[in-house]
Amino acid sequence: SHSKAAVPPAGCKRDITGTTNGKTGVYALCNGKVSCSVAANNGVWGDPCLDTYKFTYVEYTCANDDWGMVRYGRMCEGSNNLSLDCSADATTLLPLPPITLDASTLTTAKCDSPVSVWNNFAQYVTANQPTLVCNATPNGGPAVRFNGAPASQWMDSQSGRSRLIGLSSGGGLTAVAFIKFTGTPASWERIFDFGNGSQQNYNILFARVGTSQNIGLHIFNGNSYAVKLESTNNPIVQDEWATFAARYNVTSGVAQILKNGVVVASGKHNLQPTDRWVAKFYIGKSHWSVDAATRGLLASLYVADKCLTDAELESVSTTQKGTTTTTTTTTTTTTTTTTVNCQVSEWGQWGECSAKCGGGQQSRSRSVTQEAVGGAACPSLNEVQ
């Protein structure tokens, strides 16, 4: 855990993060441990406010908590020790939950307005925020526009925390993007670039190859290529919507790039990519400062550290486009049915705590604003802390 602590109330508190009253502070006691115990009495920390009943309060996060949630513990003076526990998150190899971005989930944003948060991704610098465009895709769905200039527009993981991408332990990699590149081709425009803040540092990237109309999948082990696959038949067509997919199978060593379900590049790679901790999850931006910012519209993106089967890949691609197609009894007629993902309201306010001091709970809820019609199911409507 990573922790900070203080002893409220205001005006009568003592910071116990570091060494206090000759005693080792909470940071040294707990940081980096799965669990730890913190005393809640003035015999350990001293008494900063005589004749006042106090309590110990600690805020902390668990290193393997995928959401980076701030947790807290509170224990009244003279009670048992306060326990900080991350054991439920202490998985040695935490697989990367599939990254799923879908512009149709941006229900609270207005058309042609900046996008600051997109699922678990964010951009809080106004000048670098992409824009929500309504009726952008062929079936009238929304998309997020990355203009590239004059200011680069991009997004990163909202939590800002490292996550393990298990390319080896998970069986490979799959990435699927429903995208339209726009304007003049710019050098090495990224669909995404996952890495550690500097070029060739365990990067995984899916991007245009130079200023060409080709697309490439690059996976680095440290600063060396483990997978370098690039098309040669110019599958990128400017101002055209397309589903680009890349997948790598760790067992066979085969990597593929597909456009609209058709393989446009394939190759076997003998150097197996390793599992890696990644801190920066750029969408529309490169870790190489010399590369251009992306210009285009992104309707959806899926990335997972596993190699999807053909059927699974087709299912993801179809969901991204927001349509399903079925052939009727004639061979010349098709009917198209629009699928609708479940949509929910914003979270309500946290309710009152069930206990005034120690061991209480708060809850909050949200409601369904649009039932799913063949699309993604509704997420949880209640949350307790």
Buried (B, 14 or more C-beta within 10 A) or exposed (E): BBBBBBBEEEEEBBBBBEEBBEBEBBBEBBBEEBEBEBBBBBEBBEBBBEEEEBBBBBBBBBBBBBEBEEBEBBBBBEBEBBEBBBEEBBEEEBBBEEBBBBBBBBEEBEEEBBBBBBBBBBBEEEEBBBBBBBEBBEBEBBBBBBBBEEEBBBBBBBBEBBBBBBBBBBBBBBBBBBBBBBEEBBBBBBBBBBBBEEBBBBBBBBBBBBEBBBBBBBBBBEEEBBBBBBBEEEBBEEEEBBBBBBBBBBEEBBBBBBBEEEEBBEBEBEEBBBBBEBBBBBBBBBBBEEBBBBBBBBBBBBBBBBBBEEEBBBEBBBBBBBBBEEEEEEEEEEEEEEBBBBBBBEEEEEEEBEEEEBEEEEBBBBEEEBEBEEBBEBEEEEEEE
